[in-house]
Amino acid sequence: MALGDRRSRVRLEVVGALWATLELTEPARVVNISREGALITSPVPMPPESVQPLHLKLEGREVTVDARVRHIRRVSGPDEPIRYLVGVEFLSVPPALARATDWPQV
């Protein structure tokens, strides 16, 4: 028996860039926050330099902030669940976040 192409479905060739979106909704904890960004702990890694929407709960309201992942480091020990420290830079600060944190709006 020949070992040729044994796929059961047609294979499509992609020419050029193919964009995709992956959204994971995992709870994370804010360790530190400033006007420029935040340090969070997350159970899933995030690709460095990727832009991620962060959904923050402030005073019972959800605020979405676009943030760029600047660094990531695995911090869990051998007997602990896997966790990552993720440093993000805010690309913009929504007015609701500025009000909740008493930061002046720019």
PyRosetta script that sets phi, psi and omega in degrees:
from pyrosetta import init, pose_from_sequence

init()
pose = pose_from_sequence("MALGDRRSRVRLEVVGALWATLELTEPARVVNISREGALITSPVPMPPESVQPLHLKLEGREVTVDARVRHIRRVSGPDEPIRYLVGVEFLSVPPALARATDWPQV")
pose.set_psi(1, 132.7)
pose.set_omega(1, -179.9)
pose.set_phi(2, -74.9)
pose.set_psi(2, 150.4)
pose.set_omega(2, -178.8)
pose.set_phi(3, -98.8)
pose.set_psi(3, 34.3)
pose.set_omega(3, -178.2)
pose.set_phi(4, -64.9)
pose.set_psi(4, -161.7)
pose.set_omega(4, -178.5)
pose.set_phi(5, -67.8)
pose.set_psi(5, 117.8)
pose.set_omega(5, -176.8)
pose.set_phi(6, -113.4)
pose.set_psi(6, 17.4)
pose.set_omega(6, 178.8)
pose.set_phi(7, -67.2)
pose.set_psi(7, 144.6)
pose.set_omega(7, 179.7)
pose.set_phi(8, -90.6)
pose.set_psi(8, -12.8)
pose.set_omega(8, -179.5)
pose.set_phi(9, -124.7)
pose.set_psi(9, 160.7)
pose.set_omega(9, 179.7)
pose.set_phi(10, -70.3)
pose.set_psi(10, 137.9)
pose.set_omega(10, 176.9)
pose.set_phi(11, -97.0)
pose.set_psi(11, 130.4)
pose.set_omega(11, -179.9)
pose.set_phi(12, -101.2)
pose.set_psi(12, 135.3)
pose.set_omega(12, 178.1)
pose.set_phi(13, -91.7)
pose.set_psi(13, 133.0)
pose.set_omega(13, 178.2)
pose.set_phi(14, -104.0)
pose.set_psi(14, 123.5)
pose.set_omega(14, 178.0)
pose.set_phi(15, -108.7)
pose.set_psi(15, 121.6)
pose.set_omega(15, -178.8)
pose.set_phi(16, 95.7)
pose.set_psi(16, -167.1)
pose.set_omega(16, -176.7)
pose.set_phi(17, -76.6)
pose.set_psi(17, 140.0)
pose.set_omega(17, 175.4)
pose.set_phi(18, -121.7)
pose.set_psi(18, 116.9)
pose.set_omega(18, -177.9)
pose.set_phi(19, -94.0)
pose.set_psi(19, 144.1)
pose.set_omega(19, 178.1)
pose.set_phi(20, -143.2)
pose.set_psi(20, 159.9)
pose.set_omega(20, 177.9)
pose.set_phi(21, -127.1)
pose.set_psi(21, 135.1)
pose.set_omega(21, 176.0)
pose.set_phi(22, -126.9)
pose.set_psi(22, 121.3)
pose.set_omega(22, -179.9)
pose.set_phi(23, -116.9)
pose.set_psi(23, 121.3)
pose.set_omega(23, 176.3)
pose.set_phi(24, -113.6)
pose.set_psi(24, 130.7)
pose.set_omega(24, 177.9)
pose.set_phi(25, -108.3)
pose.set_psi(25, 94.0)
pose.set_omega(25, 178.8)
pose.set_phi(26, -122.8)
pose.set_psi(26, 134.4)
pose.set_omega(26, 177.7)
pose.set_phi(27, -67.6)
pose.set_psi(27, 139.9)
pose.set_omega(27, 177.0)
pose.set_phi(28, -131.7)
pose.set_psi(28, 160.7)
pose.set_omega(28, -178.4)
pose.set_phi(29, -116.5)
pose.set_psi(29, 132.9)
pose.set_omega(29, 177.3)
pose.set_phi(30, -79.1)
pose.set_psi(30, 123.3)
pose.set_omega(30, 177.9)
pose.set_phi(31, -90.5)
pose.set_psi(31, -41.4)
pose.set_omega(31, -176.6)
pose.set_phi(32, -152.2)
pose.set_psi(32, 142.6)
pose.set_omega(32, 179.7)
pose.set_phi(33, -139.6)
pose.set_psi(33, 141.8)
pose.set_omega(33, 175.6)
pose.set_phi(34, -139.4)
pose.set_psi(34, -179.1)
pose.set_omega(34, 179.3)
pose.set_phi(35, -64.6)
pose.set_psi(35, -30.8)
pose.set_omega(35, -176.0)
pose.set_phi(36, -86.1)
pose.set_psi(36, -25.1)
pose.set_omega(36, -176.8)
pose.set_phi(37, 176.5)
pose.set_psi(37, -162.2)
pose.set_omega(37, -176.8)
pose.set_phi(38, -150.7)
pose.set_psi(38, 159.0)
pose.set_omega(38, 171.3)
pose.set_phi(39, -113.9)
pose.set_psi(39, 124.2)
pose.set_omega(39, -178.3)
pose.set_phi(40, -127.0)
pose.set_psi(40, 156.6)
pose.set_omega(40, 169.9)
pose.set_phi(41, -104.6)
pose.set_psi(41, 137.7)
pose.set_omega(41, -175.5)
pose.set_phi(42, -139.0)
pose.set_psi(42, 145.9)
pose.set_omega(42, 176.1)
pose.set_phi(43, -79.3)
pose.set_psi(43, -11.0)
pose.set_omega(43, 179.3)
pose.set_phi(44, -124.1)
pose.set_psi(44, 143.2)
pose.set_omega(44, 177.2)
pose.set_phi(45, -75.6)
pose.set_psi(45, 155.5)
pose.set_omega(45, 175.9)
pose.set_phi(46, -122.2)
pose.set_psi(46, 139.7)
pose.set_omega(46, -178.4)
pose.set_phi(47, -64.9)
pose.set_psi(47, 130.6)
pose.set_omega(47, 176.5)
pose.set_phi(48, -57.7)
pose.set_psi(48, 142.9)
pose.set_omega(48, -179.8)
pose.set_phi(49, 72.5)
pose.set_psi(49, 1.0)
pose.set_omega(49, 176.2)
pose.set_phi(50, -78.7)
pose.set_psi(50, 154.4)
pose.set_omega(50, 176.8)
pose.set_phi(51, -101.4)
pose.set_psi(51, 124.7)
pose.set_omega(51, -176.1)
pose.set_phi(52, -123.1)
pose.set_psi(52, 137.9)
pose.set_omega(52, 171.3)
pose.set_phi(53, -81.1)
pose.set_psi(53, 125.7)
pose.set_omega(53, 177.0)
pose.set_phi(54, -104.3)
pose.set_psi(54, 129.3)
pose.set_omega(54, 179.0)
pose.set_phi(55, -104.0)
pose.set_psi(55, 106.9)
pose.set_omega(55, -178.1)
pose.set_phi(56, -103.2)
pose.set_psi(56, 141.1)
pose.set_omega(56, 173.9)
pose.set_phi(57, -98.9)
pose.set_psi(57, 118.5)
pose.set_omega(57, -179.4)
pose.set_phi(58, -125.1)
pose.set_psi(58, 118.8)
pose.set_omega(58, 178.4)
pose.set_phi(59, 50.1)
pose.set_psi(59, 41.5)
pose.set_omega(59, 177.7)
pose.set_phi(60, 82.0)
pose.set_psi(60, -3.7)
pose.set_omega(60, 179.2)
pose.set_phi(61, -111.3)
pose.set_psi(61, 145.9)
pose.set_omega(61, 177.4)
pose.set_phi(62, -91.8)
pose.set_psi(62, 132.1)
pose.set_omega(62, 178.5)
pose.set_phi(63, -123.0)
pose.set_psi(63, 133.1)
pose.set_omega(63, 178.2)
pose.set_phi(64, -103.3)
pose.set_psi(64, 131.1)
pose.set_omega(64, -179.5)
pose.set_phi(65, -127.3)
pose.set_psi(65, 129.2)
pose.set_omega(65, 173.1)
pose.set_phi(66, -81.2)
pose.set_psi(66, 132.1)
pose.set_omega(66, -176.8)
pose.set_phi(67, -138.6)
pose.set_psi(67, 145.4)
pose.set_omega(67, 176.3)
pose.set_phi(68, -99.1)
pose.set_psi(68, 130.7)
pose.set_omega(68, 178.5)
pose.set_phi(69, -73.8)
pose.set_psi(69, 120.1)
pose.set_omega(69, -178.5)
pose.set_phi(70, -101.4)
pose.set_psi(70, -32.2)
pose.set_omega(70, 175.2)
pose.set_phi(71, -157.3)
pose.set_psi(71, 158.9)
pose.set_omega(71, -180.0)
pose.set_phi(72, -147.5)
pose.set_psi(72, 141.3)
pose.set_omega(72, 180.0)
pose.set_phi(73, -146.2)
pose.set_psi(73, 133.0)
pose.set_omega(73, 176.3)
pose.set_phi(74, -76.0)
pose.set_psi(74, 132.7)
pose.set_omega(74, -174.5)
pose.set_phi(75, -125.6)
pose.set_psi(75, -1.0)
pose.set_omega(75, -177.1)
pose.set_phi(76, -80.6)
pose.set_psi(76, 151.0)
pose.set_omega(76, 177.6)
pose.set_phi(77, -88.7)
pose.set_psi(77, 179.3)
pose.set_omega(77, -176.3)
pose.set_phi(78, -65.1)
pose.set_psi(78, -28.2)
pose.set_omega(78, -178.5)
pose.set_phi(79, -104.9)
pose.set_psi(79, 12.6)
pose.set_omega(79, -178.2)
pose.set_phi(80, -113.0)
pose.set_psi(80, 158.6)
pose.set_omega(80, 172.8)
pose.set_phi(81, -63.8)
pose.set_psi(81, 150.5)
pose.set_omega(81, -179.2)
pose.set_phi(82, -66.0)
pose.set_psi(82, 129.2)
pose.set_omega(82, 177.8)
pose.set_phi(83, -136.8)
pose.set_psi(83, 154.1)
pose.set_omega(83, 178.5)
pose.set_phi(84, -130.4)
pose.set_psi(84, 141.1)
pose.set_omega(84, 168.9)
pose.set_phi(85, -92.1)
pose.set_psi(85, 124.1)
pose.set_omega(85, -176.6)
pose.set_phi(86, -122.8)
pose.set_psi(86, 122.5)
pose.set_omega(86, 175.8)
pose.set_phi(87, -97.2)
pose.set_psi(87, 124.8)
pose.set_omega(87, -179.2)
pose.set_phi(88, -122.5)
pose.set_psi(88, 148.5)
pose.set_omega(88, 175.5)
pose.set_phi(89, -108.9)
pose.set_psi(89, 126.0)
pose.set_omega(89, 178.0)
pose.set_phi(90, -70.0)
pose.set_psi(90, 132.9)
pose.set_omega(90, 177.0)
pose.set_phi(91, -86.4)
pose.set_psi(91, -24.2)
pose.set_omega(91, 173.4)
pose.set_phi(92, -157.1)
pose.set_psi(92, 154.4)
pose.set_omega(92, 179.6)
pose.set_phi(93, -114.1)
pose.set_psi(93, 109.9)
pose.set_omega(93, 178.2)
pose.set_phi(94, -63.3)
pose.set_psi(94, 149.9)
pose.set_omega(94, -179.8)
pose.set_phi(95, -54.7)
pose.set_psi(95, -35.9)
pose.set_omega(95, -179.7)
pose.set_phi(96, -63.6)
pose.set_psi(96, -36.3)
pose.set_omega(96, 177.7)
pose.set_phi(97, -70.8)
pose.set_psi(97, -41.8)
pose.set_omega(97, 178.5)
pose.set_phi(98, -62.6)
pose.set_psi(98, -41.4)
pose.set_omega(98, 179.2)
pose.set_phi(99, -66.1)
pose.set_psi(99, -43.2)
pose.set_omega(99, -176.5)
pose.set_phi(100, -67.4)
pose.set_psi(100, -25.4)
pose.set_omega(100, -177.4)
pose.set_phi(101, -108.3)
pose.set_psi(101, 3.0)
pose.set_omega(101, -179.0)
pose.set_phi(102, 60.9)
pose.set_psi(102, 30.1)
pose.set_omega(102, 175.2)
pose.set_phi(103, -87.1)
pose.set_psi(103, 141.4)
pose.set_omega(103, 174.7)
pose.set_phi(104, -68.7)
pose.set_psi(104, 142.7)
pose.set_omega(104, 177.7)
pose.set_phi(105, -80.0)
pose.set_psi(105, 144.4)
pose.set_omega(105, -179.8)
pose.set_phi(106, -106.0)
pose.dump_pdb("model.pdb")
